[in-house]
């Protein structure tokens, strides 16, 4: 009969292995929960956009008919994109309008306005951190740095375009080189819509007893509520998960430097075809303190460039007498966003202006939340709508 010896070291090793397994299982469960919450965020953004489209019942598109000068075109592009919640959708509509005879010179300011309007989604997502002033301040600055970059780009390039027509002339020269190419369908490379459309469709069916306007408002409000819930839970999980190796991997992918940030933002946006979705996914990471606003700043600029793919693909699918001009306005969008990155981010004395403006506004919004609400309603809706009505 062999002696049974007690080994404290063996017991300790077994205990540590068990603890390690439990930790791994817990971490895996948290990552699955994060994936589910990311899906909820994507779904919520889609619900808000679908809700606005249903509530406006096509009225947003009819706004384009009021554009009689560059300034009005800019405001209409801003309001329509804020309503539809997708610059990709609005620029594709503009491509179609140009193909139908809208002058390119009037369409250019609309495209610039679409860049401004699309940033409202980020701000809505940042509101999910309102319960904690510090988190909200970080998240709001990350959301509004996109706003200020696009506003400054418009302030620089719209007057320059009116005076010189450089975007119209350059885009026409490039489009002439590509005109006559084969059509391409944009449906095959959109990876987000197929996974969110069935759920949104089911929700719309459940609300079918209501009028389209009420149905749209309910759907948009449900989307906002879902964002709040998803952000609250995601922030808590990210703080627990983003330590050690996981944090280093994410910083390697996004926080490596400006070029890596711009490239990754561009590639991800090309895949999902929505700069709103791409940049909105970064807001919780900043709010939770995993990244700083300045680290995701280049990623945001990359998303501006990547979102141009939808309009380009839509333009290549148009045939007929105005197909050249449809392709031209799509290239205007691309050139405008590239020029913005080269001038505002490329020049050292310009680079810090959007982040400093975002920090200044976030400081006020962090202390009094009503400033954030006034900013969103004023910049994206009230001021543009007022100017449009006064111009009629």
C-alpha positions as CSV (number, residue, x, y, z in Angstrom):
1,X,0.0,0.0,0.0
2,X,1.6,3.3,-1.2
3,X,1.7,6.3,1.1
4,X,-0.6,9.2,0.2
5,X,1.5,12.3,0.6
6,X,-0.1,15.8,0.9
7,X,1.4,18.3,-1.5
8,X,0.4,22.0,-0.9
9,X,2.3,22.9,-4.1
10,X,0.2,20.5,-6.2
11,X,-3.0,21.8,-4.7
12,X,-2.0,25.4,-5.4
13,X,-1.2,24.6,-9.0
14,X,-4.5,22.8,-9.5
15,X,-6.3,25.8,-7.9
16,X,-4.5,28.3,-10.2
17,X,-5.4,26.2,-13.3
18,X,-9.0,26.1,-12.3
19,X,-9.0,29.9,-11.7
20,X,-7.4,30.5,-15.1
21,X,-10.0,28.4,-16.8
22,X,-12.8,30.3,-15.1
23,X,-11.2,33.6,-16.0
24,X,-10.9,32.5,-19.7
25,X,-14.5,31.4,-19.8
26,X,-15.6,34.6,-18.2
27,X,-13.6,36.6,-20.7
28,X,-15.0,34.6,-23.6
29,X,-18.5,35.3,-22.3
30,X,-17.8,39.0,-22.1
31,X,-16.4,39.1,-25.7
32,X,-19.6,37.4,-26.9
33,X,-21.6,40.0,-25.1
34,X,-19.5,42.7,-26.7
35,X,-20.2,41.2,-30.1
36,X,-23.9,41.2,-29.4
37,X,-23.8,44.8,-28.2
38,X,-22.0,45.9,-31.3
39,X,-24.7,44.3,-33.3
40,X,-27.3,46.1,-31.2
41,X,-25.5,49.4,-32.0
42,X,-25.5,48.7,-35.7
43,X,-29.1,47.7,-35.5
44,X,-30.0,50.9,-33.5
45,X,-28.3,53.1,-36.1
46,X,-30.2,51.3,-38.8
47,X,-33.5,51.7,-36.8
48,X,-32.9,55.5,-36.4
49,X,-32.2,55.9,-40.2
50,X,-35.2,53.7,-41.2
51,X,-37.4,55.6,-38.7
52,X,-36.5,59.0,-40.2
53,X,-37.0,57.7,-43.7
54,X,-40.5,56.3,-42.8
55,X,-41.5,59.4,-40.9
56,X,-40.5,61.8,-43.6
57,X,-42.2,59.6,-46.3
58,X,-39.8,60.8,-49.0
59,X,-40.1,64.5,-48.0
60,X,-36.4,64.6,-47.3
61,X,-35.6,63.9,-51.0
62,X,-38.0,66.6,-52.1
63,X,-36.0,69.2,-50.2
64,X,-33.3,68.9,-52.9
65,X,-35.6,70.8,-55.3
66,X,-35.2,74.0,-53.3
67,X,-31.5,74.3,-54.1
68,X,-31.2,77.4,-56.2
69,X,-27.7,78.5,-55.1
70,X,-24.6,77.0,-53.4
71,X,-25.5,78.1,-49.9
72,X,-28.9,76.6,-50.1
73,X,-27.5,73.4,-51.5
74,X,-25.1,73.1,-48.6
75,X,-27.9,73.6,-46.0
76,X,-30.2,71.1,-47.8
77,X,-27.4,68.5,-48.0
78,X,-26.9,68.9,-44.2
79,X,-30.6,68.7,-43.3
80,X,-31.3,65.7,-45.6
81,X,-28.3,63.7,-44.3
82,X,-29.3,64.5,-40.7
83,X,-32.8,63.2,-41.4
84,X,-31.8,60.1,-43.4
85,X,-28.8,59.4,-41.1
86,X,-26.5,58.3,-44.0
87,X,-24.2,60.4,-46.1
88,X,-23.7,57.3,-48.4
89,X,-27.5,57.3,-49.1
90,X,-27.7,61.0,-49.7
91,X,-24.7,61.2,-52.0
92,X,-26.1,58.2,-53.9
93,X,-29.4,60.2,-54.3
94,X,-27.4,63.2,-55.5
95,X,-25.6,61.0,-58.0
96,X,-29.1,60.0,-59.3
97,X,-30.3,63.6,-59.4
98,X,-27.2,64.6,-61.4
99,X,-27.9,61.8,-63.8
100,X,-31.4,63.2,-64.1
101,X,-30.2,66.7,-65.0
102,X,-29.2,68.5,-61.8
103,X,-26.2,70.8,-62.6
104,X,-23.0,69.6,-61.0
105,X,-22.3,73.1,-59.7
106,X,-25.4,72.9,-57.5
107,X,-24.7,69.3,-56.5
108,X,-21.2,70.0,-55.1
109,X,-22.4,72.1,-52.1
110,X,-25.0,69.3,-51.4
111,X,-22.2,66.8,-51.2
112,X,-20.3,69.0,-48.8
113,X,-23.5,69.4,-46.7
114,X,-23.9,65.6,-46.6
115,X,-20.5,65.4,-44.9
116,X,-21.7,67.7,-42.1
117,X,-25.1,66.1,-41.6
118,X,-23.7,62.5,-41.3
119,X,-21.9,63.4,-38.0
120,X,-25.1,63.7,-36.0
121,X,-25.1,59.9,-35.5
122,X,-21.9,60.0,-33.5
123,X,-23.4,62.7,-31.3
124,X,-26.5,60.6,-30.6
125,X,-24.2,57.6,-29.7
126,X,-22.1,59.8,-27.4
127,X,-25.3,60.6,-25.4
128,X,-25.2,57.0,-24.2
129,X,-22.5,58.2,-21.8
130,X,-24.5,61.0,-20.2
131,X,-24.8,59.3,-16.8
132,X,-21.1,59.9,-16.2
133,X,-19.9,63.5,-16.9
134,X,-16.3,62.4,-17.4
135,X,-17.2,59.7,-19.9
136,X,-19.7,61.9,-21.7
137,X,-17.1,64.7,-22.0
138,X,-14.6,62.2,-23.6
139,X,-17.3,60.7,-25.9
140,X,-18.8,64.0,-26.9
141,X,-15.4,65.4,-27.9
142,X,-14.7,62.2,-30.0
143,X,-18.1,62.7,-31.7
144,X,-17.7,66.5,-32.4
145,X,-14.1,66.4,-33.7
146,X,-15.7,64.9,-36.8
147,X,-18.2,67.8,-36.9
148,X,-15.5,70.5,-36.6
149,X,-13.3,68.9,-39.2
150,X,-16.1,68.8,-41.8
151,X,-17.3,72.3,-40.9
152,X,-13.7,73.7,-41.4
153,X,-13.3,71.7,-44.7
154,X,-16.5,73.4,-46.0
155,X,-15.4,76.8,-44.8
156,X,-12.2,76.4,-46.8
157,X,-13.3,74.6,-49.9
158,X,-16.8,75.9,-50.6
159,X,-15.6,79.5,-51.2
160,X,-12.6,78.2,-53.1
161,X,-14.9,76.1,-55.3
162,X,-17.2,79.0,-56.0
163,X,-14.3,81.2,-57.0
164,X,-12.2,78.8,-59.0
165,X,-14.4,75.6,-59.7
166,X,-11.3,73.5,-59.0
167,X,-13.3,70.5,-57.7
168,X,-15.7,70.6,-60.7
169,X,-12.9,70.9,-63.2
170,X,-10.6,68.2,-61.6
171,X,-13.4,65.7,-61.2
172,X,-14.5,66.1,-64.8
173,X,-11.0,65.4,-66.0
174,X,-10.8,62.2,-63.8
175,X,-14.4,61.1,-64.7
176,X,-13.6,61.4,-68.4
177,X,-10.8,58.9,-68.0
178,X,-13.2,56.3,-66.4
179,X,-16.4,57.0,-68.4
180,X,-17.8,54.1,-70.3
181,X,-16.7,51.4,-67.8
182,X,-18.9,48.4,-66.9
183,X,-21.7,48.7,-64.3
184,X,-21.1,47.6,-60.7
185,X,-23.7,46.6,-58.2
186,X,-23.3,48.0,-54.7
187,X,-25.5,45.4,-53.1
188,X,-23.0,42.6,-53.0
189,X,-20.4,44.3,-50.7
190,X,-22.7,45.8,-48.0
191,X,-22.1,43.5,-45.0
192,X,-24.2,45.5,-42.5
193,X,-27.6,45.8,-44.2
194,X,-28.2,42.0,-44.6
195,X,-27.8,41.4,-40.9
196,X,-29.9,44.3,-39.7
197,X,-32.6,44.6,-42.4
198,X,-34.6,41.5,-41.3
199,X,-34.9,42.7,-37.7
200,X,-35.8,46.3,-38.8
201,X,-38.4,44.8,-41.2
202,X,-39.9,42.7,-38.5
203,X,-40.2,45.8,-36.2
204,X,-41.8,47.8,-39.0
205,X,-44.3,44.9,-39.5
206,X,-45.2,45.0,-35.8
207,X,-45.8,48.7,-36.0
208,X,-47.8,48.5,-39.3
209,X,-51.1,49.4,-37.5
210,X,-49.8,52.9,-37.0
211,X,-49.5,55.6,-39.7
212,X,-46.1,55.9,-41.5
213,X,-45.2,59.1,-39.5
214,X,-46.0,57.5,-36.1
215,X,-44.3,54.3,-37.2
216,X,-41.2,56.1,-38.1
217,X,-41.0,58.1,-34.9
218,X,-41.5,55.0,-32.7
219,X,-38.8,53.1,-34.7
220,X,-36.3,56.0,-34.3
221,X,-37.1,56.4,-30.6
222,X,-36.6,52.6,-30.1
223,X,-33.2,53.0,-31.9
224,X,-32.1,55.8,-29.6
225,X,-33.2,53.8,-26.5
226,X,-31.3,50.7,-27.8
227,X,-28.2,52.9,-28.2
228,X,-28.4,54.1,-24.6
229,X,-28.8,50.6,-23.2
230,X,-26.0,49.1,-25.4
231,X,-23.5,51.9,-24.6
232,X,-24.1,51.6,-20.9
233,X,-23.5,47.9,-20.8
234,X,-20.7,48.0,-23.3
235,X,-18.8,50.7,-21.4
236,X,-18.7,48.5,-18.3
237,X,-17.6,45.4,-20.2
238,X,-14.9,47.2,-22.2
239,X,-13.3,48.5,-19.0
240,X,-12.9,44.9,-17.7
241,X,-11.8,43.4,-21.1
242,X,-9.4,46.1,-22.4
243,X,-6.4,45.3,-20.3
244,X,-3.1,43.7,-21.2
245,X,-2.9,41.9,-24.5
246,X,-6.3,42.8,-25.8
247,X,-5.7,46.5,-25.3
248,X,-2.3,46.3,-26.9
249,X,-3.8,44.5,-30.0
250,X,-6.4,47.2,-30.4
251,X,-3.9,50.0,-30.1
252,X,-1.7,48.3,-32.7
253,X,-4.6,48.2,-35.1
254,X,-5.9,51.7,-34.6
255,X,-3.6,53.8,-32.4
256,X,-0.4,53.0,-34.2
257,X,-0.1,56.4,-35.9
258,X,-1.9,58.8,-38.3
259,X,-1.3,56.8,-41.5
260,X,-2.4,53.5,-39.9
261,X,-5.5,55.2,-38.4
262,X,-6.6,56.8,-41.6
263,X,-6.0,53.6,-43.6
264,X,-7.9,51.4,-41.1
265,X,-10.8,53.9,-41.0
266,X,-11.0,54.0,-44.7
267,X,-10.9,50.2,-45.1
268,X,-13.5,49.5,-42.5
269,X,-15.8,52.1,-43.9
270,X,-15.4,50.7,-47.4
271,X,-16.6,47.3,-46.0
272,X,-19.6,48.6,-44.2
273,X,-20.4,51.5,-46.5
274,X,-21.3,53.8,-43.7
275,X,-19.0,56.4,-42.1
276,X,-21.7,56.9,-39.4
277,X,-21.5,53.3,-38.4
278,X,-17.7,53.1,-38.5
279,X,-17.1,56.2,-36.4
280,X,-20.0,55.5,-34.0
281,X,-18.3,52.2,-33.0
282,X,-15.3,54.3,-31.8
283,X,-17.3,56.5,-29.5
284,X,-17.8,53.9,-26.7
285,X,-14.0,53.1,-26.8
286,X,-13.2,56.8,-26.2
287,X,-15.9,57.3,-23.6
288,X,-14.6,54.3,-21.7
289,X,-11.1,55.7,-21.7
290,X,-9.6,53.0,-24.0
291,X,-8.6,55.5,-26.6
292,X,-8.3,59.2,-26.6
293,X,-10.1,61.5,-29.0
294,X,-6.8,62.4,-30.7
295,X,-6.0,58.7,-31.3
296,X,-9.3,58.1,-33.1
297,X,-9.1,61.4,-35.0
298,X,-7.2,59.9,-38.0
299,X,-9.5,56.9,-38.0
300,X,-12.4,59.4,-38.4
301,X,-10.7,61.1,-41.3
302,X,-10.2,57.7,-43.0
303,X,-13.9,57.0,-42.7
304,X,-14.6,60.2,-44.5
305,X,-12.7,58.9,-47.5
306,X,-14.0,55.4,-47.3
307,X,-17.6,56.5,-47.4
308,X,-17.1,57.8,-50.9
309,X,-17.2,54.2,-52.3
310,X,-21.0,54.0,-52.3
311,X,-21.5,57.0,-54.5
312,X,-18.7,55.9,-56.9
313,X,-20.3,52.4,-57.3
314,X,-23.7,53.9,-57.7
315,X,-22.3,56.2,-60.4
316,X,-20.7,53.4,-62.4
317,X,-24.1,51.7,-62.6
318,X,-25.7,54.7,-64.4
319,X,-25.9,54.7,-68.2
320,X,-27.1,57.3,-70.6
321,X,-26.3,60.9,-71.6
322,X,-25.6,62.1,-68.1
323,X,-23.6,59.1,-66.8
324,X,-20.3,61.2,-67.1
325,X,-21.7,63.9,-64.8
326,X,-23.0,61.3,-62.3
327,X,-19.5,59.8,-62.1
328,X,-18.1,63.4,-61.9
329,X,-20.1,64.3,-58.8
330,X,-19.0,61.0,-57.1
331,X,-15.4,62.0,-57.8
332,X,-16.1,65.4,-56.3
333,X,-17.0,63.7,-53.0
334,X,-13.8,61.7,-53.0
335,X,-11.6,64.7,-54.0
336,X,-13.2,66.9,-51.4
337,X,-12.6,64.5,-48.6
338,X,-9.0,63.7,-49.7
339,X,-8.3,67.5,-50.0
340,X,-9.7,68.0,-46.5
341,X,-7.3,65.4,-45.0
342,X,-4.3,66.8,-46.9
343,X,-4.9,70.4,-45.9
344,X,-6.5,70.3,-42.5
345,X,-4.7,67.3,-41.1
346,X,-1.6,67.5,-43.3
347,X,-0.7,71.1,-42.3
348,X,0.6,71.2,-38.7
349,X,-0.9,74.6,-37.8
350,X,-4.4,73.4,-39.0
351,X,-4.3,69.9,-37.5
352,X,-5.0,70.9,-33.9
353,X,-8.0,73.2,-34.7
354,X,-10.8,70.5,-34.8
355,X,-9.6,68.7,-31.6
356,X,-9.3,71.9,-29.7
357,X,-12.7,73.0,-30.8
358,X,-14.2,69.6,-29.8
359,X,-12.5,69.7,-26.4
360,X,-13.8,73.3,-25.8
361,X,-17.4,72.3,-26.7
362,X,-17.2,69.0,-24.7
363,X,-16.1,70.9,-21.7
364,X,-19.3,73.0,-21.7
365,X,-21.5,70.0,-22.6
366,X,-19.9,67.9,-19.8
367,X,-20.9,70.5,-17.2
368,X,-24.4,71.2,-18.6
369,X,-26.0,68.6,-20.9
370,X,-28.4,71.1,-22.4
371,X,-25.5,72.7,-24.3
372,X,-25.1,69.4,-26.2
373,X,-28.8,69.3,-27.0
374,X,-28.8,72.9,-28.2
375,X,-25.7,72.2,-30.3
376,X,-27.3,69.2,-32.1
377,X,-30.7,70.8,-32.7
378,X,-29.2,74.2,-33.7
379,X,-26.4,73.0,-36.1
380,X,-28.1,70.1,-37.8
381,X,-31.8,71.2,-37.9
382,X,-32.9,74.7,-36.7
383,X,-30.3,76.9,-38.3
384,X,-30.3,75.2,-41.7
385,X,-34.2,74.9,-41.7
386,X,-34.5,78.6,-40.8
387,X,-32.1,79.7,-43.6
388,X,-33.9,77.5,-46.1
389,X,-37.3,79.0,-45.2
390,X,-36.0,82.5,-45.3
391,X,-34.5,82.0,-48.7
392,X,-37.8,80.9,-50.3
